[in-house]
């Protein structure tokens, strides 16, 4: 059984015996130990050496950015992460004054959320880097399909709600970038977001679909009372955060309901 399968199996097992979220609370620790993300090698005796290498690489890249005056000590940390990522991936613009690309905005949103979860700046950068790379490689072809999957599962759960969205011409204007490109960064609080990202890292970005569906189901009365695409989208971009934990728990239930024991890759 693969490590992803074992991790998801444990998660399902714990939930069945009443310990929902045992695995999810450890998602960032798992990220730091995950071989497939390339952060640390499989041999634990090599970890200290590799972490020193990662720290040195972080310092070298940061120093290079300061030398070319792309960042300074006053630069916000999330922007430092972005410039480091751009430099390492060969996408650093010619000037720091150039406008940000949409993919840069996605990176910043993810980085801002991750910064709230991880204290150490070196660890934080490497986790962000690997998380974004996973979205851009493993899930690159699947992410564009999520809006259609969202429509399909919402129809199964509440066809009347979907019909209302269609009547308002809102289906094509829902905040899909916030949901599926940013993986709900900036939408859900970090405590809830961590549980969702654990599933993404473990091998299934389809969890994002079920979080979106559950948001609509949770706020059905409010959404049904809105009669324009603009009002619906504005509300969904700024949902109340006090229901987030319940939304994620119900979304995981939907995920299990429609996908069974989720040991698949997407």
VMD Tcl script that draws the C-alpha trace (Angstrom):
set ca {
  {0.00 0.00 0.00}
  {1.37 3.42 -0.88}
  {2.07 6.05 1.79}
  {-0.81 8.20 0.46}
  {-3.16 5.22 0.70}
  {-2.00 4.41 4.21}
  {-2.47 8.00 5.31}
  {-5.97 8.24 3.87}
  {-6.81 4.78 5.24}
  {-5.79 5.88 8.72}
  {-7.84 9.05 8.36}
  {-10.96 7.09 7.38}
  {-10.37 4.52 10.14}
  {-10.02 7.18 12.85}
  {-13.18 8.88 11.65}
  {-15.16 5.62 11.73}
  {-14.21 5.01 15.36}
  {-15.08 8.54 16.35}
  {-11.77 10.39 16.16}
  {-12.41 12.70 13.23}
  {-9.54 15.00 12.38}
  {-6.70 13.10 14.09}
  {-4.68 13.04 10.89}
  {-5.78 16.48 9.73}
  {-4.35 18.28 12.74}
  {-0.91 16.97 11.82}
  {-0.97 18.02 8.18}
  {1.92 20.45 8.32}
  {4.06 18.03 10.30}
  {3.27 15.45 7.60}
  {4.31 17.91 4.93}
  {7.71 18.25 6.56}
  {8.10 14.45 6.58}
  {6.56 13.73 3.18}
  {9.03 12.10 0.80}
  {6.89 12.68 -2.28}
  {6.93 16.42 -1.81}
  {10.70 16.34 -1.92}
  {11.22 18.35 1.26}
  {13.09 15.63 3.16}
  {14.70 12.33 2.09}
  {13.30 8.96 3.23}
  {16.29 8.26 5.49}
  {15.77 10.06 8.79}
  {19.47 10.16 9.57}
  {19.86 12.53 6.60}
  {17.21 15.00 7.77}
  {19.47 17.30 9.78}
  {21.92 17.58 6.90}
  {19.18 18.26 4.36}
  {17.54 20.84 6.60}
  {20.88 22.66 6.87}
  {21.10 22.56 3.09}
  {17.58 23.94 2.76}
  {18.35 26.70 5.26}
  {21.56 27.60 3.41}
  {19.73 27.64 0.08}
  {17.05 29.87 1.59}
  {19.71 32.28 2.86}
  {21.55 32.30 -0.48}
  {18.43 33.07 -2.49}
  {17.35 35.76 -0.03}
  {20.81 37.34 -0.17}
  {20.72 37.35 -3.98}
  {17.37 39.13 -3.97}
  {18.71 41.77 -1.58}
  {21.80 42.31 -3.73}
  {19.67 43.00 -6.82}
  {17.34 45.12 -4.66}
  {14.21 43.09 -5.23}
  {13.60 42.79 -1.50}
  {14.76 44.55 1.64}
  {14.34 44.09 5.37}
  {11.09 46.05 5.06}
  {9.58 43.76 2.42}
  {6.54 41.80 3.71}
  {7.48 38.18 4.30}
  {4.92 36.74 1.86}
  {6.34 38.93 -0.89}
  {9.83 37.68 -0.02}
  {8.54 34.13 -0.48}
  {7.09 35.08 -3.86}
  {10.32 36.66 -5.11}
  {12.32 33.67 -3.92}
  {9.97 31.31 -5.74}
  {10.12 33.44 -8.89}
  {13.92 33.52 -8.82}
  {14.24 29.77 -8.30}
  {11.72 28.98 -11.03}
  {13.21 31.43 -13.53}
  {10.18 33.74 -13.49}
  {11.56 36.78 -11.70}
  {10.38 39.91 -13.58}
  {12.87 42.50 -14.74}
  {11.67 44.96 -12.14}
  {9.91 44.61 -8.77}
  {7.56 47.38 -9.92}
  {6.09 45.20 -12.67}
  {2.43 44.26 -11.99}
  {1.81 40.84 -10.51}
  {0.53 38.03 -12.70}
  {-2.62 36.09 -11.66}
  {-0.45 33.13 -10.66}
  {1.52 35.47 -8.38}
  {-1.68 36.53 -6.64}
  {-2.52 32.86 -6.09}
  {0.93 32.26 -4.61}
  {0.58 35.24 -2.25}
  {-2.83 34.08 -1.03}
  {-1.50 30.60 -0.27}
  {1.64 32.03 1.32}
  {-0.33 34.38 3.55}
  {-2.44 31.49 4.85}
  {0.56 29.19 5.29}
  {2.40 31.92 7.20}
  {-0.31 31.69 9.86}
  {0.26 27.93 10.21}
  {4.06 27.67 10.18}
  {6.27 29.78 12.44}
  {9.71 29.11 10.97}
  {10.26 31.11 7.78}
  {12.52 28.49 6.17}
  {10.04 25.68 6.77}
  {7.21 27.92 5.64}
  {8.88 28.76 2.33}
  {9.67 25.14 1.49}
  {6.14 24.01 2.32}
  {4.61 26.80 0.21}
  {6.99 26.02 -2.63}
  {6.17 22.32 -2.66}
  {2.43 22.88 -2.21}
  {2.28 25.31 -5.15}
  {4.41 23.00 -7.27}
  {2.00 20.16 -6.55}
  {-0.93 22.30 -7.72}
  {0.97 23.32 -10.85}
  {2.11 19.83 -11.82}
  {0.13 16.95 -10.35}
  {-3.20 18.79 -10.42}
  {-2.58 21.02 -13.43}
  {-4.94 19.14 -15.76}
  {-7.51 18.34 -13.10}
  {-8.08 21.78 -11.55}
  {-9.83 23.22 -14.65}
  {-12.36 20.38 -14.41}
  {-13.43 21.21 -10.85}
  {-16.12 23.80 -11.73}
  {-17.94 21.18 -13.82}
  {-17.58 18.61 -11.04}
  {-18.94 21.19 -8.58}
  {-22.03 21.66 -10.73}
  {-22.51 17.90 -11.02}
  {-22.35 17.24 -7.27}
  {-24.42 20.28 -6.33}
  {-27.10 18.98 -8.68}
  {-27.05 15.64 -6.87}
  {-27.29 17.28 -3.46}
  {-29.74 20.08 -4.21}
  {-30.99 20.51 -7.77}
  {-33.27 23.37 -6.74}
  {-30.32 25.38 -5.47}
  {-28.43 24.78 -8.71}
  {-31.49 25.84 -10.71}
  {-31.57 29.11 -8.77}
  {-27.94 29.75 -9.61}
  {-28.65 29.09 -13.28}
  {-31.70 31.36 -13.23}
  {-29.50 34.15 -11.85}
  {-26.79 33.37 -14.45}
  {-24.45 32.86 -11.52}
  {-22.96 29.43 -12.27}
  {-20.21 30.77 -14.52}
  {-19.48 33.68 -12.17}
  {-18.94 31.83 -8.91}
  {-15.57 32.42 -7.18}
  {-13.88 29.39 -8.73}
  {-10.41 30.97 -8.58}
  {-10.80 31.53 -4.83}
  {-12.08 28.00 -4.33}
  {-9.98 25.93 -6.69}
  {-6.84 27.90 -7.62}
  {-6.25 29.41 -4.17}
  {-7.64 26.30 -2.46}
  {-9.87 28.50 -0.25}
  {-6.95 30.59 1.04}
  {-8.51 33.85 2.14}
  {-11.94 32.23 2.33}
  {-11.62 29.81 5.24}
  {-9.75 30.43 8.51}
  {-6.43 28.63 8.83}
  {-7.72 26.09 11.36}
  {-10.28 24.86 8.83}
  {-8.03 25.38 5.84}
  {-5.41 23.07 7.29}
  {-7.88 20.17 7.27}
  {-8.71 20.77 3.61}
  {-5.09 21.15 2.54}
  {-4.22 17.92 4.33}
  {-6.50 16.11 1.89}
  {-5.02 17.95 -1.09}
  {-1.48 17.07 -0.06}
  {-2.53 13.47 0.60}
  {-3.59 13.06 -3.01}
  {-7.10 14.34 -3.63}
  {-7.90 17.84 -4.80}
  {-11.53 16.76 -5.33}
  {-12.09 17.65 -1.67}
  {-12.13 21.26 -2.89}
  {-15.30 20.51 -4.86}
  {-17.12 19.18 -1.82}
  {-16.08 22.14 0.33}
  {-17.58 24.44 -2.32}
  {-20.76 22.35 -2.47}
  {-21.11 22.35 1.29}
  {-20.67 26.13 1.42}
  {-23.65 26.46 -0.92}
  {-25.69 23.96 1.10}
  {-24.84 25.64 4.40}
  {-25.84 29.10 3.17}
  {-28.71 27.93 0.96}
  {-31.32 30.22 2.52}
  {-29.09 33.27 2.09}
  {-28.14 32.36 -1.49}
  {-31.74 31.62 -2.48}
  {-32.72 35.09 -1.22}
  {-30.19 36.78 -3.53}
  {-31.39 37.48 -7.05}
  {-28.28 38.46 -8.99}
  {-25.01 36.80 -9.90}
  {-23.04 39.74 -8.52}
  {-24.70 39.58 -5.10}
  {-24.31 35.80 -4.88}
  {-20.64 35.93 -5.83}
  {-19.91 38.78 -3.43}
  {-21.50 36.86 -0.57}
  {-19.64 33.63 -1.38}
  {-16.33 35.49 -1.50}
  {-16.89 36.70 2.06}
  {-18.77 33.95 3.87}
  {-19.09 34.09 7.67}
  {-16.17 32.21 9.21}
  {-17.88 30.93 12.33}
  {-19.34 27.97 10.41}
  {-16.09 26.93 8.75}
  {-15.24 23.92 10.90}
  {-18.72 22.46 10.44}
  {-18.56 23.13 6.69}
  {-15.27 21.25 6.35}
  {-16.51 18.32 8.45}
  {-19.65 18.00 6.33}
  {-17.60 18.41 3.15}
  {-15.41 15.47 4.20}
  {-18.59 13.45 4.78}
  {-19.77 14.33 1.26}
  {-16.36 13.36 -0.10}
  {-16.66 9.93 1.52}
  {-20.28 9.59 0.40}
  {-19.56 10.20 -3.27}
  {-16.00 8.88 -3.54}
  {-15.96 6.04 -1.02}
  {-12.67 5.43 0.73}
  {-10.59 8.11 -1.04}
  {-7.24 6.57 -1.94}
  {-7.25 7.89 -5.50}
  {-4.93 10.55 -6.86}
  {-7.51 13.19 -7.72}
}
mol new
graphics top color blue
foreach p $ca { graphics top sphere $p radius 0.5 }
foreach p [lrange $ca 0 end-1] q [lrange $ca 1 end] { graphics top cylinder $p $q radius 0.2 }
display resetview
